[in-house]
Amino acid sequence: MSNQNLTLRIDPHVHSEDSYDGHEPVELILEHAADIGLDAVVITDHDVMGESLRAAELAPEYGLVGIPGIEVSTAHGHLLAIGVDSMPPHREPYAETVAWIHDHGGVAIVPHPFQRSRHGVRRKHIPIDDATSSADGTEAAPAKAGSGGVDAIEVFNAWLFTGYRNRKARRFAAETDVSAVAASDAHTLEYVGRAFTEVTIPDAESVAAVTAADVLDALRAGSTSVAGRRAPVPMAARHYAIAAARKSGYYARTGAIRSAAAARWGAVTAASTARVGAVQGAHRIARVAAWLR
């Protein structure tokens, strides 16, 4: 067995056109993610996961690790369920939804915490595993989140431009000893990968050998680092340029395919209409001939 550790770049919070506020098809998102050097992108649409499941199946075709997910609306704010393949309960208490995610083998991540304008959860509603006691009876640091608490906090969200909420989330994660992640929260292609999480996978030789379960284990263990705090302007400009070119190419291809399909459908429809018309005309002529006899 290899003793080599492998670092993967993942964007765990991305929306597709399946979200009410998303815009991009998953094929385009996956293509772009691979193009900019990500190793995985998790489609986390709002309260639906049909396209996320499809994206997870398609991901290996793009050289990416396939991981399904969803951004579920709870009674106390939004919550990311990563690695689940069925719908979590809707509008249930935060702690109960976290427990459901764990019961179904997933990882629970708090997105854009404390930002109420975007349905961020309040601090008091975030379940954190109780602190453990050391051998001498004194209170030790809080245990890593697991069966009872959330698994990670989104400490950098690329949509939070002022940075205040990100800093607050970072302090909270440090105080509670919960894993920290970064994500783009992209709703358009240009934002995919603007922030991402690096996860360390032990004993892995290549991305192709990494499974979704490996990534989930790394998130639970806190084998993460965040990127995206200070993206330089040239990098951002290059990112937008790549996205614009990628979208133009994608829609040119799909537009041509759709145009060809529409032309074929039009020809079939016209031929069918002509056949129906011919049959109806023959029937009318036969009826007229019968009357004239």
Beta strands, then each sheet from edge to edge (+ up, - down):
strand 1: 6-14
strand 2: 40-43
strand 3: 69-74
strand 4: 77-82
strand 5: 107-110
strand 6: 131-133
strand 7: 139-142
strand 8: 152-157
strand 9: 179-183
strand 10: 196-201
strand 11: 224-227
sheet 1: 2+ 1+ 10- 11+
sheet 2: 3+ 4- 5+ 8+ 9+
sheet 3: 6+ 7-
end
